[in-house]
């Protein structure tokens, strides 16, 4: 039971998202099975401890005198282990901060051992840690541009992986990092803010764009305001970078797959940006589908079909299986 609580704190269910964003650029330059396996294991622990840091600090940081920490004030987080007290804040600090220190050391050793460009790879690793820590320390709740920090964090992690197996970035590398940034930008600056609209955090960019949740006769309704323009702009660039990657690695199979994913992404985008009844459980499921579709397009643009299929089967089975195990739902209950 305690292990299950720890995995909830680390949001273990979403590991496939950052794993795929990292493993794809690595395998693009190096199909070494042993190295890929070690990288996958390291990414699992990185996910657990970095997201665990986010959960911990959201339960500890007091934004202003007289106010509760964000997660204690959030009615949607009352079932989380740190809020319930099933894991104490003291114990969480000991485990998570020691874990981050040890894990960073192991990452550096692994990088020095295998990186094609160790200087750029370690520099990217450093930026990943810095941007992610700044975001976790409270910028996600305080700054209107906090979403840029987490975008740069994950883009730096993808850059770290790229330089593990490539000596230089090149045009393909630049396009892939731009694609990654747009994935995270939409996930945090649109989907994440829609999820938290009812809390009305000062950092919620969509509120400034007129997005809100109206309540009429006990029925909640999402009103997008002008936020739909922002969402279509970000996802439009996301798909543009995807098609430019397709152009770099063109074949007919990739073209058909890209068109298929594009149709699903645009359909999902329409559903996420239109006025609609606001049911948080359905919102979480819709956001998960969009995230899966966008991240799962990338392997088809960068890798051979066999490798892409194997990676995506692992990701889908893990995501829905762990969600069922931890939250008893097919989507993250966060």
N, C-alpha and C positions, 0 to 999 in steps of 0.2 A: 504493500500500500504506500509506503514512504517513497519507493522508487517512482511510482505513478505520480505522486505529488511533485517530486523533483522534475519529472519530465513535463509536467504542466507548467511549472515555473519557467523552464527553458523552452517552452512552446515547441516541443519536439516534432509536432505534426508538420510543421512547415519547413523542415530540413530539405526536402527535395527542391524547393525553390532556389535557395542559394547554392545548393550542391550542383544543380544543373547549370546555373550561371557560371560556376567555377570549373566544373569538370569538362564542359564543352570546349572552351578555349585551350585547355590543357591537352585534350585528346586530339584537337586539330593539329597539334604539332608533335605529339608523342603518344603512340598507342601502346606504351608499356603497361601491361596489365598490373604488375606489382606496384608500380608507382601510382597508377590510377586508384588502386585499392587503398593504399596508404593515404593518399590525398582525400579519398571519400571518408575514411574513418576520421581523419583530422578535421574535416569539414563538419562532421556530425558533432564532434565535441565543441568546435568553434561556434556552431549554431546554438547548442545548449547553453554554453557559458555566456555568449554575447547577448542572446535574448534573455537569459536569466538575469544578466546585469540590468537590462532594460526593465524587467518586471520588478527587480529589487529596488531600483532607484525610484520607480514610479510609486512604490509603496513606502518610500522613506523621505523623499524630498518634500519639504514643506514650502509651497510657492510663496506664501505671504503669511505674516503673523495672524494667527487666529483661524487659518484655513487648514483643512486636512490635506495629506498627500493625495496626489491625483487618483490613484487606484482606490483609496479608501472612500473618496467622494463619488466615485463612479458606480452607479447602481448596477451596471452590467459586469462589474468585476468582483462582486461580493462572494462569488463561488470560488475564487482563486485561492490557492493554498496560503499565500502570505497574508491575505485579508482574513481568511478564516482562522489563521493561527496554527494550522496543521504543520507548517514549517515556520519556525521562529525567524524573525529578521536577523537576530544575532547569528544563528546557525547558517542562514543563507549568505550573510556577508562573508563568513569564514570560508565556506565551500566555494562560492563564486569568485571571490577575489584571489584566493590561492589558485583556483583552477585557471583563471585568466593568466596569471603570472607564469605558471608551469607550461600552459599551452602555448603561449607566445614564444617561450624558449624553445620548445619542440618545433614549432613552425620555422623558426630561424635556422635551426640545425638541419631540418629537412630541406629548406631552401638552399642553403650553402652546399648541401650534398648533391642536389640534382639540377639546380637551375641552369638554364642555358645563358641567362643574363642575371647573375646573382645581385648585382648592384641595383638595377631597376626593379627586380623582383622584391628585394627587401625594402626598398623605398616605397613601393606600392603597399607592401604589408604594413609598414609604419603608418601610412596614410589611412589605410583601412582601420587600424586600431584607433588613431586619433579622431577621425571624423565620426566613427561609431561611438566612441566614448563621449564626445561632446554632445552628440544627439541624445544619448542615454542620460547624460547628466542634467537634462532639463530643457535643452533647446527645442525638443519635440513639443513641449507644452508652452514655452514662453515666446519663441520667435516665430513670426509669420513665415520666415524662410527656413525654418528648421528642417523641412523636407529636403532641402538641397544637401544638407549634411549627410542624411542617410543615403541619398542618391550617390554622393561622392564616395561614401563608405563602401557600398557594394560595387561600384565601378572600380574602385581601387583594389578590391578583392579579386575581381575578374582580371584586372591588370596584373596582379601578383601571379595568378595562374597562367596567364598568357606568357609571361617572361620565364616561367618555369620550363616551358617547352619551345620558346622562340627566342632568338637573339635580338630581334628588333620588332617594333610594333607593326609597321607597314600599313597599307591602306585597309586591308581586311581587319587588322587588329583595331584600328581607329573606328571603323564601322561597327564592329562588335561591341566595343566599349560604349559607343553612342547608343546602340540598341539597348544595352544593359541599363544605362542611365535612364532611358525613357520608360523601361519596364518598372523600375523602382519609383520613378517620379509619379507615374500614374497610380501605382499601388498606394503610395503614401499621401500624395498631394490631392488625389481625388477619392479613391476608394476608402482610404483610411479616414479622411475627413467626413465623408458621407456616413460612415459607420458611427462616428462620434458627434454627429450634428446636434443631438439632443442635449449634450453636455455644454455646448456653446463655449468651448475653450477659446482663449484669446488668440491662439495660434492657428485657428481654423480659417484657412484662406477662403474657403467656399462661402462662409458667412458674409465676407466682404463682397462676394459676387452675388449676393441675394439668395443663396440656397438656404432652405429652412425646412423644418418638419412642422406642419400645421396639424392641429387636432380638432376634429369636428365630430361630435356625438360619439366619442370614444374611438373614432377611426383616425389613425395617423396617416398623413399624406406627405410625400416628398415633393417639394417645390424646388426645381433646380435653379431658378433665377437665370443668371448668365453663366453659371458654372459649367453648363454643357459645352459652351464654346471652348473653355479651357480644356475640358476632357477630350474633345474631338481634336483639338490642336496637338495635345501631347501624344495621343494614340496615333494621330496621323503621321507625326514625325517618327514614331516607333515603327510603323509599317513602312515608311519611306526607307529607313535604314535597313529594314528587313529585305526590301526589294533590291537595294543596292548591294547587300550581301549576296542575294540571289544572282545578281549580275556578275559578281566576282567568281561565283562557283556554279555557273549555270549548267543545268541539264534538264531535259523535259520532265523527269520525275519530280525534281525540286520545284519546278514551275507549277505543276499540278497541286503538289502539297501546299505550296505557298498560297495559291488561289483559294484552296479549300479552307485553310486556317484563316485567311483574310476575311472570307465570308462569315465565318463563325465569330471572329473577333468584332467585326463591324456590327453584326446582329447583337452580340453581347453588349457592345458599347451603347447601342441604341436603347437597350433595356435598362442600362445603368444611368442613362442621362435623361430619360423622359420623366414627366410627372407621373406618380404612381402611388398606390397605397404603400405606406412605410411599415414593413414587417421586418424587424431586425434579423431574424433567423434567415429569411429569404434573401436579405441584402448580403449577409455573410456568404451564403451559397453562391450568389451571383458574382460576388467579388472573387471568390475562389476559382470559379470557372474562367473568368477573364484572365486571372493570373496564370492559370494552368495553360490556357490556349496560347498566350503570348510567349511564355517561357518555353513551351513545348514546340514552338515553331523553330527556335534557334538551332537545335540539334540537326534538323533536316537541312538547314542552310550551311552548316559547317562540317558535318560528318557524313559517313556512308550510311545508307538506310538501315543496315543490320545493327550497327552500333546505336543509331538513334532509337530504334524500336526497343532494344534491350534497356537503354537508359530510361525511356519513358514508361515502360512497363514497371520497372523498379519504382519509379517515382509515384505513379498512380496507386499501385498496391500499397506502398508505404503510407502515402498521404491519407487515403480513406481508411486504411486499417488502423493507423495510430489515432486518427480522430475518433473512430468508434471506440477504441480502447480507453482513451483519455477522457473524452467528452460525451460519449454515447450519441454522437451526431456525425454525419458525413462531412461536416465543415468545422473549422476552429471556433469554439465557443468563447471568443475573446472580445 
